[in-house]
Amino acid sequence: MDANEVLRRCAAGERNFRKADLRGRSLIQANLRQVDFTGANFTNSDLSNSDLGNANLNWVSLRGANLSGANLRGAKMPDGKMHNDYLNSANYFG
């Protein structure tokens, strides 16, 4: 699935992207609020300045993903913890 398809489907109201293969995709400044990405693969993707508020990122692969400036308020992260802030570091290696 390419980045344009993700953005188009999100804009249409789709929120289920479980186990999506999004490796290396550029989703800069994307509105991904409340999307369920459980088990998705974002390895080496660029999510900088994206809005991932209240998104479910449980079991997501974020190795090498750029989350600089991303809104993670209320997002459930791969470790199962909730975040309530913006991520300042450029890459996620958790």
C-alpha positions as CSV (number, residue, x, y, z in Angstrom):
1,M,0.0,0.0,0.0
2,D,1.5,3.4,-0.9
3,A,1.3,6.6,1.1
4,N,-1.3,8.2,-1.2
5,E,-3.7,5.3,-0.7
6,V,-3.3,5.5,3.1
7,L,-4.0,9.2,3.0
8,R,-7.0,8.8,0.7
9,R,-8.5,6.0,2.8
10,C,-8.0,7.9,6.0
11,A,-9.6,11.0,4.5
12,A,-12.6,8.8,3.6
13,G,-12.9,7.8,7.2
14,E,-11.2,4.4,7.2
15,R,-9.5,3.7,10.5
16,N,-8.4,0.0,10.2
17,F,-4.9,-0.5,8.9
18,R,-4.0,-3.5,11.0
19,K,-0.9,-5.3,9.8
20,A,-0.4,-2.8,6.9
21,D,3.0,-2.9,5.2
22,L,4.1,0.7,5.2
23,R,7.9,0.2,5.2
24,G,9.7,3.2,3.8
25,R,6.6,5.3,3.2
26,S,6.6,9.1,3.5
27,L,3.7,10.2,5.6
28,I,5.0,13.6,6.6
29,Q,2.4,15.9,8.2
30,A,-0.3,13.2,7.7
31,N,-3.5,13.2,9.7
32,L,-3.5,9.7,11.2
33,R,-5.6,10.4,14.2
34,Q,-7.4,7.5,15.8
35,V,-6.2,5.0,13.2
36,D,-5.6,1.4,14.2
37,F,-2.2,0.4,13.0
38,T,-1.9,-2.7,15.2
39,G,0.9,-4.9,13.9
40,A,1.7,-2.6,11.0
41,N,5.2,-2.2,9.7
42,F,6.6,1.4,9.5
43,T,10.3,0.4,9.3
44,N,12.3,3.4,7.9
45,S,9.1,5.4,7.3
46,D,8.9,9.2,7.6
47,L,6.1,10.2,10.0
48,S,7.6,13.5,10.9
49,N,5.1,16.1,12.1
50,S,2.2,13.7,11.6
51,D,-0.8,13.6,13.9
52,L,-1.0,10.2,15.4
53,G,-3.2,11.3,18.3
54,N,-5.1,8.4,19.9
55,A,-3.7,6.0,17.2
56,N,-3.2,2.4,18.1
57,L,0.5,1.5,17.4
58,N,0.5,-1.6,19.5
59,W,2.9,-4.3,18.1
60,V,3.9,-1.8,15.3
61,S,7.5,-2.0,13.9
62,L,8.9,1.5,14.1
63,R,12.6,0.6,13.7
64,G,14.3,3.6,12.0
65,A,11.0,5.5,11.6
66,N,11.3,9.3,11.7
67,L,8.7,10.5,14.3
68,S,10.2,14.0,14.8
69,G,7.5,16.4,15.8
70,A,4.8,13.8,15.6
71,N,1.8,14.3,17.8
72,L,1.5,11.1,20.0
73,R,-1.1,12.5,22.5
74,G,-3.1,9.5,23.6
75,A,-1.3,7.1,21.2
76,K,-0.8,3.5,22.3
77,M,2.8,2.7,21.5
78,P,4.4,-0.7,20.6
79,D,5.3,-1.3,24.2
80,G,1.7,-0.9,25.2
81,K,2.3,2.4,27.0
82,M,0.3,5.6,26.3
83,H,2.0,8.8,25.3
84,N,0.8,12.3,26.0
85,D,3.2,14.5,24.1
86,Y,5.1,15.2,20.9
87,L,8.1,13.1,20.2
88,N,11.3,15.2,19.9
89,S,13.8,12.6,18.8
90,A,14.3,12.0,15.1
91,N,14.2,8.2,15.0
92,Y,12.5,5.5,16.9
93,F,14.5,2.4,17.8
94,G,12.3,0.8,20.5
